[in-house]
Amino acid sequence: MTTPSARTAERTRPAPARPGVGRGPGQGGPRHMMLGPVEKPRDFRGTMRKLIAYLGPHRVTILLVFLLAAGSTVFSIFGPKVLGSATTTLFEGLIAQFTGTGEIDFAAIGRILLTVLALYLASAALSYAQGWLMTNVAIRITYQMRKDLMSKIHRMPFRYFDGTPYGEVLSRLTNDVDTVSQTLNQNLTQMVTSLVTVVGMLAMMFSISWQMTLVALLIIPLSSGVVMLIVRRSQRFFADQQALLGRVNSHVEEMFGGHVVVKAFNGEEKAIRRFETHNDDLYTVAWKAQFLSGIIMPAMGLIGNLGYVAVVVLGGYLAFQGRVAVGDIQAFIQYVRSFTQPITRLANISNVLQQTVAAAERVFEFLEEEEETPDPERPVRLDEVKGHVEFRDVHFSYVPGKPVIKGFSAEIQPGQKVAIVGPTGAGKTTLVKLLMRFYDVDEGAILIDGHDVRRFRRSDLRRLFGMVLQDTWLFNGTILDNIRYGREDATEEEVVQAAKAAHIDRFIRTLPDGYYAEINEEVTNISHGQKQLLTIARAILADPPMLILDEATSSVDTHTELLIQEAMDRLMRGRTSFVIAHRLSTIRDADLILVVRDGNIVEQGTHDELLAQGGFYAELYNSQFEPV
């Protein structure tokens, strides 16, 4: 059985490294070949328009970056040509010295070298400037995009998160934004420099010799054909490798996470056999994938060297005829060695651009998701909260056409302790979500002190309630900060008093750092019961007008439960309280018990009244004491 964490790991596992392609001695081969499948956007043009519009505030800076990148590339392109003239001057001087007709003009060579140095320094300065500017732009855009996403999260309705895995939202906030950022920071300027380099080098090569240029250009289709032939065969193995790697990782994580169960049922041998099967399959596929990708480098090197030899032979012949200078041959060879690099970069950037647009599309889809209805322009503000709550013919469904709450009506008087009981899936927690406006009712209304909850600002409404849920939530930080989350301005003494009321103070003081002890990121250094006690202390500290307790003592022992119940009784005294409970013995003293079944109230009254009726509540209550 695959655990959720294992499935998550398989979905979010990084893809295996792409095989690299090195450079032969006479050929500037591609550094990385995009052999894996590339995620493509559904609406490339539409997303590109949105992305360009998002970059709008930085368009002047980006234009300046393009100009600097183009200028840097142009200066670097002229370098080999100018340097070649120094070689020609030296060669001609040696010939003149050998024949006795002259000397080597070191002054001219010095001026040429200084010119080359100036060109490369100018290129480096412009490259540094454009890199600094583009990094600044990329970081600012990443910052703004993450800020917009986080702001959007707080405006999204709960319905979205109920139907979307947390990992999916997290991926858009991290991986997708990082993909866009890296492309802006690295590949955008590379695209400009690669285009300028290809055009510039072609122009310089044709200016030296069109015959040599045609020979050099023959290398490109030949090498591309070989690479595509190998890639076509290796792609299938890389896809299989990724799938099998997911199985191995999933199996290892599953066995590691459930090692106690595996050992308890003597499942070690079975787990090892299964691992060896997956591992053998992965070995076979990975070997084929890596072998095929590995032969690209020698194949490209061979073709590059053949082209290199052809260019040198033709250049020597043309130099012998006096049609090409010796220094020009040197410059041409430098251009040939570097010519395929920008072409390869452009090919890779085209793939990266598709991935980037796909990532941006996911980001923009999230930013364009439907938001929760805005708060009213003139919200209700209660100077004094009495705690009178009324459910008036409430209808609600998570999925249209499948109602969960059907015609629910109830009236709770100020200060009453109301217990909501019923079988699993009856709609108990849904009522609390509607009361807090995590969702809005489809029909009917929920009123607090005579005002529809939809007339409150959500933040004002939720400030009226303190919640203790069955599912505890603590964050990475000190115990003091976690309790104080209920009221940020609380003093340390008030935090201690709340902890004492929740019967967690003694445990906290046994820790090395007491209230300043750090709760780790996974909240695994304290027990689940202790976590629940801390959330109860948080609710006590908040001191709200009304309380919602959703099976708040489900993870504590019987003795502690009695102490917590006593503390809760003191806290609930004089406050309207809603208690969702499965152990009906804990709510016998409730002022009103609402028995929910299939989204409706089927019975209501006190514990004794409902038992006397002998109905559904009595059946639920007595079933807890029947032998299984």
N, C-alpha and C positions, 0 to 999 in steps of 0.2 A: 504493500500500500504506500503510495507516494504522499508524503506530507506536504501541506501547503507551503512550508518554507522551501522544500526541495523544488516544488513546481515554480515558485518565485525565482529561485536561484537559476533554474533552467531558462526562464524567460529573460532574466536580466543579465545572464552571464555574458561577458564581453566576447566578441567574435575572436576566433584564433587569428594570430598574426598573419598578415598577408605575406606571401613569399616575395623575397626581394630579387632584383636582377642587378647584377653588378656591371661594371664597365670593363670592356676589354681594353688593352693597351692602346689600340688605335681607334677606339670608338666610344663616344660618350653614350652609354646605354642608359635605359630608364632605371631609376633607383627603386621604384616600387611599381608593381603591376597589380591593378585592381582585379584580382581573380575571383573574388566572392561576388554573390549577387548584390546588386545595388538597389536599395529601397528608392522607389520613384514616387514623386508626388502625383496626386490625382489631378490637380489643377496647377500646372507649372506657371502659366502666364499670370493667372489671378494671384497666386501666392507671391510671385516676383513683384507684382505691382504693390502688394501690401508691404513687402519687405523694403522696397525702395521708398515707399511713403514713410515707413518707420524710420528709415535712415535720413529722412528729409531735414531735420534740424542740423545734421552734420554734413550736408551736401557740399558746402564750400570747402570744408576740411578734406573731404574725400576726393574732390576734384584736385585740390592741391597735392594730395598724396599721389594721385595718378600722374600728375605732371612731374613731380619729383622722381617717381619710379621710372617714368619714361626717360627723363634726363639722365638719371644714373645709368640706365641701360645703354643709352646712346654713347656716353663717355667710355663705358667699358668695351663697347663694340669697336670703337676707333683705336683702342689700345694695341691689339695685335697688328693692325695695318701700319701704325706709326712705328711700332717696334721692329716690324719687318724692314722698314727703310734703314734702320740702324744696322741690321744684318747685311743689307745690300751695300751700304757705305763701307762697312768693314771688309766685305768680300772684294769689292772693287779696289779698296786700298791695298789689300794683300796682293791682288793680281798686279797692280801698278808697282808695288814694291818689288815683286818677283821679277817683273820685266824691266825694272829700272826706270819707269816713266813717271813715278810719283811716290807719295807716302800715304800712310793711313791718316785720314782726317779725324783725329780724336776729338777735336773741338766740335765738329759737326755731330759726331756720335754722342758726345756729352749733352749737346743741346736736345738731340732727339730723346735721349733717356730722361732728361728733365721734363720734356713734354709728356712722355709716357707716364712719368711719376705724377705730374700734375693732373693728367686725365684720370688715373686710378684714384688719386686722392679726392678729386671732385666727385667721382662716382661713389666712393665710400661715404663722403659727407652727405650727398643727396640721399643715398640709401639709408644712412642712419637717421636723417631727418624724416623721411617718409615712414620708416619703421616706428619711430617714436610717436609720430602723429597718428598712425593707423592703430597702434596699440592703445593709445589714449581713447580713440574713437570706439574701438572694439570693447574696451572695458566699460566705457560709459553706456554703450548700447546694452551690454550684458546686464549691467546694474539696473538700467531702466526696465529691461524686459523682465527680470526677476521681480523687480518692485511691482510692475503691473500684474504679473502672475499672482504674487502673494496678495495684492490688494483684491484681485479678482476672486481668489479663493474665499475671502471673507464676505464676498457679495453673492456667492453661489448658494443655491438652495440645497437643503439636506438631501433632497431627492437625487441630485446628481451624484453625491458621494455614496449614497446607498447602492447605486447601480454601477459605480465605477471603482475598480480596484485601486487601493491606495498607491500601489506600485506604478500604476499608469499615470497618476497625477504627479507623483514624484519624478518619474522619468521625464515628463515634459518640463518640470522645473529645473532639472539638473542636466540630464543627457542632451536633450534637444537644444536647450539654451547654450550649452557648451559647444555643440556642433556648429551652431550659428556663429558663436564667438570665435572659434578657431578658424572658420572659413574667412570671416572678416579680417582677422588678424594676420593670417598667413597666406591664404589662397587668392584673396582678391587682388593684392598687389602682384602676386606671382603671375596671375593671368595677364596683367598689363605688361610686366617685364618679359614674360615668355613671348607674347605677341610681338612686342617691339624687337626682341632678340631675334626671332625667326625672320622677320622682315628685314631687319638691319643686317644680319649675317648673310642672308641671301643676296642682298644688294652688294655687300662688300665682296662676297665670293664671285659674283658675276662681274664686278669691276676688275677682279684679278684675272679670271679666265673662265669663259663660259663653258669651254670643253671640260675643264676640271670640275666645274660645278655640276654638270650633267652626270659625270661619273659618280660624284659624291651623292647625288640625289637618288641614284639607282639603289643605294644601300637601304633607303627607307622602306619601299614596298617589299623588298626581299626579307628584311628583318621583321617587318610587321606580319608578313605571311607566316613566317616560322613561329613567331610568338602566338599568333592567333590559333595556329594548328595545335600547339602545345596547350594553350589555355582552354581550348574547346574540350580537350580530353581530361584536363585536370580539374575543371570546375565541378564536375560531378563528384569527384573524390573529396574536394574541399567541403561541399555541401553535406556529404555523408559524414565527414570527419566532425563537422560542427554538431550534427544530430547525435552522433555516438558519444561525443565529449559531454553533451548534455545528459545522456543516460548514465555515464560513469559518475559525473558530478552529483547527479540526483541520487544515485544508489549510495555513494559514499556519505552524503549528507544525511540520507534517511537512516543508514545503519549507525552513523555516529550519534544522531539525535535520539535514536531508540535503542542504544546499545544495552540498556538495562533489560528491556524486553527480549532482545535477541539472546542475551546470555541466560535469561530466566527460562526460555523455551529451547535452549540448546540449538539455536539457529545459526551458529558461527559457520559451520561447514557449508550450509546452503547459501549463506551470504557470500562466502568466499568463492564458491563455484559460480554464482551469478556474476560476481565482479570479474572473475577471470574470463568469462564468456564475453562480457562487454569490453573488457580491456583487450582481448585478442582481436575482436572485430575492429576496435579503434586502431590497434597497431597496424593491421593489414591496410586499412584505408589511409591512415596517416602516412605510412611508408610510400604508398603509390602517389599520394598528393605531393609529398615533399620531394620525391624523386623527379616527378615531372616538372615541378617548378624549379628544381635545382638544375636541370639541363638547359634551362633558358639562358643562364649566364654564359656557359661555354659556347652555346650556339650563337648568341649575340656577339660574343667575343670573336668567334671565328669569322662571322660575316663582317664585323667591324674591321678586323685585321686585313681581310681580303680587300675591302674597300680602301683601307689605308694604303696598302701596297699599290693598288691600281692608281690612286691619286699621286703617290710619290713617283711611280714610274712615268706617268704622263707628265707630271710637273718637271721631272728631270729632262724629259725629251723636249718640252717646250722651252726650258731654260737653255738647253744646248743650242736650240735654234735662235735664241735671243728674243723670244716672244714673251717671256716671263722672267722677272728679276728673281734672284735667289731669295732675297728677303720676302718677296711675295709668296714664294712656296712655303716658307716658314709660317707666315701669317695665315695662309690658306689651310695648312695642316692644323693650326690652332682652332680655326673656325670649324673644320670638319670634326675635330675631337669634341667640340662643344655643341654642334648643331642639333643633334638628336635630343639633347637634354631638355630644351624648352618645348620640343614637340611632345616628348613623353609627359612633361609636366602639364601641358595643355590637355592631353588625353586623360590624365588622372584628375585634373581639376574639373573636367566635364562630369566625371563620375561623382566627385566630391560635391559639385554644385547641385547635382540632383539629390544627393543625400541631405544637403543643407536646406534646399527648398522643401524637401519632405519633412525635415525637422521643424522648419519655420511654419509649415502648414499645420502641423500638430499644435504648435504654440498658438497660432492665430485662431485655430478652431476652438481652443480652450478659452481664449480671450473673448471670443464671440458667442460663447455659450449663454443661454438664457439665465438671467440673474433673478434673484428673489425680488418680489414686489417691493418697491421703495417704501420707506416709512412715511406716514401721513405728514403733510405740511404743517398741520396744527395738531400735534399729538396731545393726548391726555396726560396730565401730570397730577398725581395724587399727593396732596400734602399729608394726608393721614391714611394709612392702609388698614382697613378693617378686616379684610380677608373673606369677604362674602363672594363665593364662586358659584356660578351657575352654568351648567351645560344645557343648552336649549336646542333640542331636536338636531343633534350633531350627526352629520353623515360625512364619511371620509373613505377614500380608497387610495392606496399607493399606486395601483395600476388601474387606469380607467376601465370601468365595467366589472371590477372585482372588489366590491365594497368590503372594508374591514370593520368600520363602525357604521351601524345602521339605526338611525333614529335614537341616539343616546341622549337621555335627559336626566339631569340630577341637580339638586340644589344643596350646597354646603354652606352652613351658617358659619359666621366668624368664630374662630377658635376651635372648631371641631377637628377631631382626629378621624380622618376618613381612611378606611382600608379598602383597597381594590383587590379583589380576589377572583380567581377563575383559572381554568385550565390553560396550558401553554397555547399561545396563538389566539387567545380570546380577544385581545385588544387592550390589555392593561397598560403596557408601556406606550402604546400608541396614544392613549388618552393624555399621558404626561407630555409627550412630544407636541400634541396639539395645544395643551395648556401653555407650554413654553414658546409656542409659535415656531417650533422647528419645522412644522408644516402648518398650512392653513386649511381650515375645514372646507369641504366641498359645498355643504349646505348647513344651515343652522348658524349658531353663534356660541361663543364661550365668553362669559362676562365676569369681570372682576369688579366688585363694588359697583355694579350696574353699568360698567363700560365695556364695550366689545374690545377684546384683546387686540384686534386689528387696528384700533384707534391709538394704541400705545407705540412709542418707539420700541423696537425690539430690545435694545440695551436697557431701557427703563423697565420694561416688562420683566426681563430676566433678572434684573436686580432685586425684584420682589421675592425671588425664590432662592432657596439654598437646596442643592441637590447632592445626594449621596447615591451613587449607582452601583449596581452589582458588578459592572466592569469598571475597575479602578483605573485611574489615570494619574501618573506622577511623571515629572520631568527630571532630566539630569540636572541636579543641583543639590543644595543642602536641604535637610529636613525642615529647617526654619523657613526657607523660601517656599517649600512646597506647601506647608501649612498656611503661610502668609498669602498664598495665591488667592485665598478666599477674601482677604482684605489687605491691600498693599500697604496701607498706612498703620497697620497694627504694630504695637510695641512688642518687644521680646517677652515682656511679662505677660501680655495678653495671649501670645502664642503658647506660652507655658501653661496658662490657665486652661486654654482650649484643649491642650494635649492631656492635661490631668482629667478634664471632664470626659475625654474619650478613652481614658485608661491606657494611654500609650506613653505617658511621661516616664514611667519606670523603665520601660524598654529603651527609650531614647537615651536615658542617662547611663545605661550600660554600654553604650557605644563609645569608642575611644574619643571621638570629637563631640559627643552629645548632639545638641541641636544643629551643630555645624558639620555633622557627618554628611558626606556626599553620597547621594543615591546615584548609582551608575546608570549609564545610558539605557541599558536593557531592564533596569529595575529588578535585578536578580539577586542583589545582596540583602534583601529583606523578604520575608514570607508574604504570601498573598493576604493572609489575615492581618498582618501588620500594615500592609498597604491600605487595606480597607479602614483600619483604625485611623490612619493618617488622613484619609479623605473625610472621615467623620469629624475629626478635629478641625479640618478646613471649613466644613459647613458650620460647626459650632462657632468658630471665630468670625465667620461672615455675619452671623446674627441677623438673618433675613426675617421679614414679616411672615413668610410662609415657607413650608418645607416640603420637599419631595424625597421620599426614601424608597428606592427600588431594590428590595431585598438586600438592605444595607448590612445585615449581619450574617450573610450566607457563608462567609469563609472564616468565621471565628468559632472557637470552642464554646461549649455550653455555658461554662462559668463566665467567660468574657462576654458572651451574648447577654447574660443577665445584667452584667454591669453596664454594658452599652445601652441596653433597653432602659435601664434606670436613668442614664445620662440623657437618652433621647426623650424620655418622658418629661424630664425637667426642661429640656430645650423646647419641646412641643407645647408646653403649658402656655395657654393664651395665644397660641399661633394656629392658624389653619394649616393642617398637615395632611399630606397624601402618602399613604404607606402601601406599597405593592409588596405582597408577601405570598410565599408558597407554603410556609409552615404556619398554618392557621392558628396554632396555639400562641403565636406571638402577638396576635391582634385581637385577642378576646376583649380587651378593655377599650376598643375603638368606639367612638361615639356613633359612627355610622359605617356600616359595611356594605359596599356595593359589589354584588355578585355579577360578574360579566361572563357572558357566554355567547359566542358567535357574534360579537360586536354589539350586543344589546345588554341592558341591565335586566336580568331575569328575577332578581330578588334584592331587597335592600332592607336594612334594619340593624338592630344590635345583635351581638353574638347569641344571646339567650333567645331573642325573638326568632332568629333564623333557625336555631336548633329546634325550637318548638314547632316551627312550621313543617319540619321534616322534609324539606325540599332538596334542591340541588346543593345548597351550602351544607346542609346536614350530611349529605352523601359525601361531599368533599372532605369535610371535617372528620367524619368517622372512618373514612378510608385510610387516614394516616395511622390509625391504630390497629388496622386489620393486619393479620399475618399475611405475608406474601407467599 
